[in-house]
Amino acid sequence: MGAKKTPAAGDILQGTLDMLILRTLVMGPAHGHTIAEVIERTSENSLDVEQGSLYPALHRLEDRGMLASEWGTSENNRKAKFYRLTAKGRKELAAATSRWRQMTRAIGLILGESME
């Protein structure tokens, strides 16, 4: 086994995993395993999305109307729940992205980093 990736999704700021899930689903419907893989791959393996964090987040986003789901067959012929972004989810992604950019800019200013 290799060294543990840091930070794990459970260590990411509250709400960030939701934003990452919503962003991943902009590309189209996907099931949980694929969502986790895309987040990990896109982050150059810096973010490890654990099932114990991913599936509660998917259910929470679906309960809030940001995702819709339907059962289908995965690429390895298994029954899987596929999630897709709703209009409400797209709107929340835009708002969350804006909040994230404002927060990272503010933190950068505090740390003395030039944001220009």
TAGI-V273074 format. One record per helix or strand of 3 or more residues. SS is the DSSP state (2 for helix, 1 for strand). FROM is the first residue (numbers start at 1). TO is the last residue. Records with the same first field share a line. If there is no record, write none. Layout:
SS->FROM-TO, FROM-TO
//
This chain:
2->9-11, 16-27, 32-42, 51-63, 87-110
1->67-73, 79-85
//
